[in-house]
Amino acid sequence: MNKSQHSTPPGLPLAGITIVEFASMITASLASMMAAEQGARVIKVEPPQIGDMMRHMGSAKGGASGLFANCNRGKESVVLDLKHTDGIEAAKRIIAASDVLITNYRPGVMDKLGLGSESLRRADPRLVYLAITGFGVSGPLKDVPAYDPIIQAQAGFTFIQGKAAPELIRNLVCDKVTALTACQALTAALLHRERTGEGQHIDISMLDAGLFFMFPDGFMNHTLLDDDVNFAPELREALTIASAKNGYLTITAATPRQRFGLHRAIGQANLNEDERFMSIESLLKHFQAYTEILEDAFSSFDVDELIERLHAEGVPAGKCMTREAALEQPQVAENDSFEIIEHPHMGRMRQVRSPVRFAGESLPLASLCPQLGEHTSAVLNEFG
């Protein structure tokens, strides 16, 4: 249990745990927000005047952006000037009352501030100290600035996305993958501490998290290393967008049964008897001809009609939706995936719920994202 007396929602798995966050941008912020929604108390330490740079990126109102709001629910914002002794001493008091410290500052920064893992964990062996870096704590790139597109490029994402030329995934996927990795790691470390009484130091690099995330399928043809391996086309070759008469869809006919159902759905049942396409081995040899037949057939259907026919045959298929359509689809409403809330400074906002259900119940949204320094006085008074 944590050492502060701050109340946390009962019944949530991380209730009673206090996390102190020294971070900017997504990786550490999203990780600690997920922990906050599972019951942890999160104290976010921000620099004076500017705060976390996410506050100023993208659409904003009332002192914060949508990006910041989406990564910082359920936190208390404390402004400390870590360039001054008083700020450092206040930070140490907060850390002394915390169970987890999470940071994504560049390697060496926290040590220079006197907030390094070794000294803090010597004072409190139960502390879980989680440090996120771009490339790692050693090696030729350890001091190189790292943002999501850089990691995408160096972890192989851009090559796998593109065909004629490398392409970025047009969202900050490596930041978010690292956040998910960090949240899982900190909860595993807390479980270890529960069993042994010992905290520990955790290092996570964005590059390693990106490679780990990509490896199962993205590096499947770089896994088996013997000379007699039977190599097949990369999985990405089968992941395509189909063009219907009035829109786009994606289809994954991964089994023979689904493939034959696809043929029936598009009025091409004769393909089920075509020796060129009856086995995977033969289909791969005639893949270009096969895709041309499918593309011609898709273009004669409305997208909704085609999806209905595919689903009737048990073929996985989904409509390529705009963001507006994705928010309005009936399944999302059934899942109760979003909530419209009223922020006292930012106005009405849509917030996505945690996808995790404990005992069949959705997690409640954590409290609204904080204003810069909103909790500074209360927290400093609490910790003396």
N, C-alpha and C positions, 0 to 999 in steps of 0.2 A: 504493500500500500504506500501511497505517497506520504510525504511528511508535512504537507500543508493541510489546512482544515477546510479548503474550498469545497463546496458541495458540487457533486456531479450527478447527472441523472441516474437513478437507481436502475438496476436490471440490465445495464449495458456492459458488454464484456470488458471494456477498459476503464470502467468507473473506478476512481481512486488512483489513477495514474496521472502524473503531471509531466508534461513535455515542454521543454523550453526550446524555442526555435530561433536560430540565427541564420537568416536566409533571405535571398531575393529570388525572384522568378519562380518557376513552377516546381522543380524537383522536390525540394524539401517541404515547400509550402503545401503542395497537394498531398504528400505523404502524411503530414501532421494533421491536415484537415480530415482525411479519412479516419485517422485515429480519434479525432475530436468527435466525429459522428458515431463512433463506437464507444463513446463515453469518457475519453481522456480529456483532461484539462490541458489546453495548449496556450502558453504565453509566448507571443510573437514579439521578439525584440527588434525594433526598427530604428534606423538612424534619424536624427533630427531633420526637420524641414521637408525632406523628400520622402522618407520612408522607403518601403519596398518599391522598386522601380515599376513593378506591375501595376501599381496604383494609377499610373499615367499612360498606360498602353491601351489603345483602342477606345471604343465608346465609353464615355465616362459621365458621371453626374454626382454631385454632392461629395466630391473629393476622392472618388475611387472609380475604377473601371469595371466593366463586366468581367474581364479576365481576372482581376484581383478578387472580385466577389466569388468567382467560381473556384478559387483555390484557398479561400481563407474564412469560410464559415466557422463559427464555433470557437473563435479565438479571442484572446485578450491582447490588445496592442499596447506595448510599453515602449516609449521612446527613451533610449539611452545613448549618450554620446560616449562611445567606446574609445575615443581619443583622449579622454580625461579619466583621471584616477577614480573620481566619484562614480562615473558610469561603469567602470570595471568592477568596483567594489559592489555596486548594486547588482550587477550581473552575477557575480559570485554568490551573493545571498540567494538570488532566485534559483540558480543552479543547485545550490546546497539543499533546496527544498523540492527538487525535481527528481524524477526517475529516469528521464531520457533527455539527452541533449542531441538535437539534430541540426546540422549545418551544411550549407553548400558553398561556403567561402573557399577561395582558392587555397591550395596546400600552403601551410605555414602561417596563414593569416591569424588563425585562432591562437597559435603558439606565441606569435609576436604580441598578442593582446594579453597574454597570461591566462588564456582560457583553453589551453591545449588539453588533449585527452589524458596524457600521462600525469600531469599535475592534478587535474581535477579528480581523476579516478584514484590517485594515491590518497587524496583527502576523503573520497567516498567510493569505496570499492564496489558498491551496489549500483553505481551510475552506469547506464547504457549510453555510450557515446557513439553517435552515427555520423560519419563524415562522408559527404557526397562530393566527388570531384569529376572533372570532365574526362580526364584520361588516366588517372591513377596518381599515386603518391611518389612514384619514381619513374625513371625513363626519360626519353628525349622530349616527350610532349607534356610532361607534368606541369609546366608553368604556362602552357599555351592556353589562351582563353578558349572556352568551349561553349558554343550555343548549339541548339538542336540541329540546325541544318548541317553544321560541321560534323556532328556525330553521325547523322544520316549518311553523309558522304563516306565517312571512314569506316562505318560498320556494314557497308554493302547495300543499304536501303536503296540508294539512288540508282544503282545499276540494276537491281531486281525490278524496280518500278518501271524503268524505261526500256524500250526496245531499240529504237533508232539511236537514242542518246539517253544518258542518265536523266532521271526525273526525281524531283523531291516529292515526298508525301506532303501535301499542302496543309499539314497541321503539325503541331509540336509533339510528334509521336515519341521521340526518344526521351524528352522531358517526362512525359507521362508514364512511359515504361519504367523509367528510373524511379519515379515516385511510387509506383506499385511495388517494385522490388524493395524499396526502402521500407515501406509500411510492413510488408511481410517480414523483413529482417528484424525490424524493431520488436514486433510482437513475438517472434521466435526467441529473441534475446531476453525478453521479459519472462517467457516461459522457462527458459534456462535459469534465470535468476530466481524464479519461484521455486525451482527444484534444488538449486545449489546455494542460493544466497549471494551469488557473484554476478556483478555486472560485467560488461565487456566492451571492447572497442570494435566498431564495425566500419569497414571501408567499402564504398561502392563507387565505381566509376561509371559514368554514362556510357563510355565506349563498351565496357564489359556488359552492362545491362542491355545495350542495343544488340550486341553480338549474341547474347544468350537468347534474347527475344526472337531474333531472326533465324537462329540455327536450325530448329526442328525441320522446317520446310525450305527455308531460303538457302541452307547449306547442305541439303540432303544429298546432293551429288558431290559434295566435298567431305563426306563422312567416311565412306568405305575407301580404303587406300590401297588395296592389293591390285595387282595388274590384271587379274582375271574377273574383275567386277563387271557385271552386265549393266552398263549405264543406260538410262532412259531419259527422255526429254524432261526438262525441268517442269515442276508443277505449275509455274507461272504461265507456261504456254497454254494450259487448259483454263486459266482464269481470265475470262473475257466478258465484255459487255456486248449484249445482243441488241440490235436495232430493230424495233417493231415499226408499225406504220406511223404511230403517233407518240413514240417515246422509247425509253430504253429499259432493259431488264438484264439481270444476270441469272444464269442457270448453271447448276452444278449437278450433272448426271454422272454420279461417281461409280455406280454399279451397273452391270449389264441390264438388270431389271429397270433401273431408272432410265438408261439410255434407250431401251426399247420403248418405254413409256413416252419418252420425248418424241420419238419418231411417230408414234400414233397421235400424239397431241397436235403435231403440226401437219397431219395428213400425209405422212411419208412412211406408212407402215411397211411399205415395200423394202425399206432399208434394213428391216429386221431379217430379211432373207438375202441380203446382199453380202456376198462372201468378203468383200473388201472391208466391211464394217462390223462383222459379227464377233471378232475377238479383238482384244486390246492390241495385240501384236500386229494384226493386219490393219486395224484402224490407224495405228501410228504411221504405217507405211503410206497410207492414202489420206493423211490428215488434211491436206490442202483441199482435195476434192470434197471431203466430208464437210469441212467448214463452209465451203461455197454453197453446197446444197442447203445447209441449215440457214445460212444468211439469207438466201433467196426465199426460203419458206417463211422465216420470221417476218420479213418485210410485208407480207400480205395480211398480217393480223394487227388488230388494235392491241396495245400492250396489256390492258386489263383482261381482255378476252383470252389472250395467250396465256397469261398467268393462271387464269381460272382453269383452262384446259390442262395445263401442266400439273397443277395441284390435284386435279381429278385423277391423273395418272400416277400420283405419288412422286412427282419430280420436284425437287427443291428449286424454287425460283423466287425472285424478289424484284420488285419495281425499283428502279433507280430514282430516288426521290430528292427533291430539293430539301433544304433544311426546313422550310416552312411546312412542306408536306410530311416530312419525317416527324415533326412535332404533333401533327394533327391526325396521324394514322390511328385507327381504332384500337390496335393492340397496345399502343403506348398509353391510351386512355384506360384500357382495362388493367394494365400493369400499374397504374397510378404513378408513372415515372417522374412526373413534374409537379411542382407546386408554385402557384403565383403568390408572392408575399409582398408586403409593403415595408420598405426600408425607410426609416425616418429621414434619411438624407438623400438616398438614391432613388426613392420612389418605388413604383411597382417593378418587380423583377421576377423572371422565371428562374427557378432553381431546380436542378435535376437531383432526384433522390439517389441515395446509395443503392447500387444494385443488389446489395446483400440483404437477405432475409434471415433473421434469427428466429427459430421456432415459428416460421411461417409469417412473421410480422416484419413489415418495412421499418427501417430505422427512421425515427423522426429527424427532420432537418435540424441541424445544429443552429445555434443562435446566429443572428445576422453578422456579416463581416464587419469588423470594427473600423471606426474612424482612426486616423493616425493618432496614436498616443491616448486613445480614449480611456484606457485603464491604467495609465502610468501612476497616478496618485494613489489609487486604491491598492495596486499591487505593491508599490514601494512601502506604503504604510503597513500592509499586511506582513511584509518580510523585514520590517524594521529599518 
